[in-house]
Amino acid sequence: MYYKQLIADAQLTSFKEGFEQASGNSVSMDYLYGARVFGLYRKGKMIGGFVLNNGPQLRYAAMLGQQCAQLPFSLSEVVEITCYFLTEKSPFHCSLAGLIIALECWRSGQNYILAGTRIEKVYRTHSRVIPNVCYQGMVDTANGRQHWWFYWAERKQMPLTVLQEIGFRYLPRRKRTVTA
């Protein structure tokens, strides 16, 4: 698997279609034009992707509304991870995608990471790496009112927590021997 930043209209359109098909959520081309969009590829075919964004048009800040005032940091210090999808969900691809996202969050230079999802299984997975829940509940989306989780982490936490998560998942565990 490899990844690249998507810039051309055709690439962004392909990302938009893939995300909408995989997630059932919509995303506007205007949002994608103003953000950093990454495609995840295997054998030349896009199998996933994600968006990193900072600046005035934060997707999750718009969904959170008044809840943003309770965040322990300014939105100007945030990079948000949005529109993540992966069509090949092997543990290897999921872990590699997580490393790529963590690397790009680190490269963003922002001090905080904000993420969210409406899928409980995704929330449980992400919360092992991005542990601080800032809101859980109903929000207004383009698809109507939905239950979402929003969570954040300090950028400096990411390398260690991602490595711990991968180590926990893949490193062999020692079998304990019982001695009499």
Residue, then its C-alpha position, 0 to 999 in steps of 0.5 A: m500500500y502507498y499513499k499520495q496527496l490528491i490535487a487534480d480534479a479527477q483525483l478529488t472526484s474519485f476520492k469523493e465518490g469512494f468516500e460517499q460510497a463507503s460511508g454513506n456521508s457526503v462531502s462537498m468539492d469545495y471542502l476538499y479543495g480547501a483541505r489536504v486530501f490523501g488517497l491510499y492505494r494498492k496495486g494502482k487502485m484507490i482503496g481508501g483515503f482521508v482528509l486533513n484540514n485546519g483553518p476556518q472551514l473545519r468540518y467537525a467544528a461546524m457539526l459541534g457548534q457550541q460544544c467547541a467552546q468546551l475544547p481545551f484549546s483554540l481551533s487555530e491549533v487543530v488539524e482535523i482528520t475527516c472523511y477516512f475510509l478504507t475498502e480493504k479492511s485487513p488488520f495490516h491495511c488498517s494499521l498501515a493507514g493509521l501510521i500514515i494518518a499519524l505521520e501526516c498529522w505530525r507533519s501538519g505542525q498543529n498541536y492538537i488533532l480532532a477526529g470524529t465518527r458516527i460508527e461505534k466500531v471506528y470510535r472504539t478503534h480510534s479511541r485507543v490512539i485519540p483518547n479524549v472524548c469531547y462530545q458524544g451525541m446527536v448532531d445535525t449533518a447533511n443526512g439529518r440528525q445522527h449520533w456521533w463521537f468526537y475526540w481529540a489528542e495532543r499531536k505529541q501523543m501520536p507517535l507513541t500511542v500509534l506504536q503501542e497500538i501496533g505493538f499490542r496488535y502484532l508483537p508476539r506475546r510470551k506464553r506463560t509457563v506454569t511451574a509447580 
